[in-house]
Amino acid sequence: MDFVGGTKKEPGQHWKKMYVSTGDFKVIDELGNFLLLQLSEPKILFSSSYSSFLFPREFTAIRRFYTSDEPYQATLKFFFFKGDKIVENLLERIYKYTKWNEGFNFTLNIQPYQVDSYSELCDKILNALDVAGQDDKVIVGGVIGYSNEGSCENLFAKAKASSLINQIATHLININKIRSMLEECKSKKGENLYDCNAYKAYIYNNIVQLYAKAGGIPWIPGENLLQNTAVIGLATARMDREYVVGVAFAIAFLGKEIKSFLTTSTYNLNELDKDILKSKGIYIPRKTVEELLKGIVASCKKRILTIRRFVIFQTPIIVQEELTGISEVLRENDWFLVHVKNYGFPKRIYNTQTSDWGPYRGTYLLDKDHLDSFKDTGILKAVLATTGRAFVRSNRGEEEIPLYKATPRPIELEIHASRIAGSKPLNLSIYIGRLILLLNKLDWEAYTYWPKLPFVIKYAQRVATIISKVDEKTRNKLKYALSLTPELRYIM
């Protein structure tokens, strides 16, 4: 894939005129040491024979334009507390909406199981996962949040660990989230409680999740940002003197159909340089990153995939020994290593032209000094708004809405790249920025408001956190299961 173009720099030329705007970005202005761009939204497709979309937020619009070519079916065994009318209503609506003739070609058989006590509920969910066996047509579900005592303690982590070990999809619903949502709906005058837009969106979101957990692919990239590319997320969690690295990696078969997988590794605190640890913080040592990448490369070859580019997103800091390890393993490939910082970050982006000063999603600030020095350093720095205002197409036409509930906080990017011959640093920066915007849209667990981070980081962090929370016996089983690179849907 060619990166988007720009014009050659002329001495003394103003930055705003230095690069031409293309369909992928628009140059807005200079802000101090930053070049301000607006990235265009990557398109997505619901089927190769239908029009492309920017956002799948309005499910009614999805249903109108999209019918899955391949049928999927699943049985949802769902456990909840006896007499909980909120859950009964939710299950009825999920079943009703999946029975419509339009939309996903998805048959969902719901088997409700009501229990008398909170502890029994948690036991039933975990037991169902242990006895179900590897069956892609079964999803074990239940309500969490009633209690956090006894077998209910860390229920989410224990259930997802069992899901990965047994390769059975799970669907857990937090009762407190539903109650809070309905309270918010109740405060809006003139709206029927269960016809509230937020509640309906929540139901549709559950349907998208269940379809993905049954093995379906709700939508695919509408552009070739992922052609011959493996995208990897790395995140860490601490366990006593050890650190566990959660890994999620995604591959787009033929550049379109996304399949995502998981793996993990651990390393000891003694393997880290004390001076770096003290001055910069936790990082991933060379030996660990080499082992992980070799495993991912082998996994791609096993699936007979030609991968020319690797893009790695991570939350730990980047150090030279990690870069050395990546260069060694991926010496025959183009690669990017991107540190994504989304906390402890004081910068905000405001747009005084909007009613609430909210920026547009895709607002991109590039550090001009690093653009100039990239030839020598191989490093780029940028700030990206992954939440913000956006123009969303729906059954009512196109409308501008805020994809956030509070002041949008941008993410800070430090991009390290192999010296990709003939590619300008601006073009590389734009590719990474738009790839992040696309990866936000491929998180089928949260299609209404996408998370700030690329979905591979989100699930990598979930893997690391779950491993750190379960007991040692479960942890050992889980590590073995993850060594086989199971599909990501088992941890959704």
ZIBEL-V696209 format. One record per run of one state. SS is the DSSP state (2 for helix, 1 for strand, 0 for the rest). FROM is the first residue (numbers start at 1). TO is the last residue. If there is no record, write none. Layout:
# ZIBEL-V696209
ss=SS from=FROM to=TO
ss=SS from=FROM to=TO
This chain:
# ZIBEL-V696209
ss=0 from=1 to=14
ss=2 from=15 to=18
ss=0 from=19 to=21
ss=1 from=22 to=22
ss=0 from=23 to=24
ss=1 from=25 to=31
ss=0 from=32 to=33
ss=1 from=34 to=39
ss=0 from=40 to=43
ss=1 from=44 to=45
ss=0 from=46 to=51
ss=1 from=52 to=53
ss=0 from=54 to=58
ss=2 from=59 to=65
ss=0 from=66 to=66
ss=1 from=67 to=67
ss=0 from=68 to=71
ss=1 from=72 to=81
ss=0 from=82 to=84
ss=2 from=85 to=98
ss=0 from=99 to=102
ss=1 from=103 to=103
ss=0 from=104 to=105
ss=1 from=106 to=115
ss=0 from=116 to=117
ss=2 from=118 to=131
ss=0 from=132 to=137
ss=1 from=138 to=144
ss=0 from=145 to=149
ss=2 from=150 to=152
ss=0 from=153 to=154
ss=2 from=155 to=166
ss=0 from=167 to=168
ss=1 from=169 to=174
ss=2 from=175 to=186
ss=0 from=187 to=192
ss=2 from=193 to=195
ss=0 from=196 to=196
ss=2 from=197 to=213
ss=0 from=214 to=219
ss=1 from=220 to=221
ss=0 from=222 to=223
ss=2 from=224 to=226
ss=0 from=227 to=228
ss=1 from=229 to=239
ss=0 from=240 to=241
ss=1 from=242 to=253
ss=0 from=254 to=256
ss=1 from=257 to=268
ss=2 from=269 to=271
ss=0 from=272 to=273
ss=2 from=274 to=279
ss=0 from=280 to=282
ss=1 from=283 to=283
ss=0 from=284 to=285
ss=2 from=286 to=302
ss=0 from=303 to=308
ss=1 from=309 to=314
ss=0 from=315 to=316
ss=1 from=317 to=317
ss=0 from=318 to=319
ss=2 from=320 to=329
ss=0 from=330 to=333
ss=1 from=334 to=341
ss=0 from=342 to=349
ss=1 from=350 to=350
ss=0 from=351 to=357
ss=1 from=358 to=358
ss=0 from=359 to=359
ss=1 from=360 to=360
ss=0 from=361 to=362
ss=1 from=363 to=367
ss=2 from=368 to=377
ss=0 from=378 to=378
ss=1 from=379 to=384
ss=0 from=385 to=388
ss=1 from=389 to=394
ss=0 from=395 to=396
ss=1 from=397 to=402
ss=0 from=403 to=410
ss=1 from=411 to=417
ss=0 from=418 to=424
ss=2 from=425 to=441
ss=0 from=442 to=454
ss=2 from=455 to=469
ss=0 from=470 to=471
ss=2 from=472 to=483
ss=0 from=484 to=486
ss=1 from=487 to=487
ss=2 from=488 to=491
ss=0 from=492 to=492
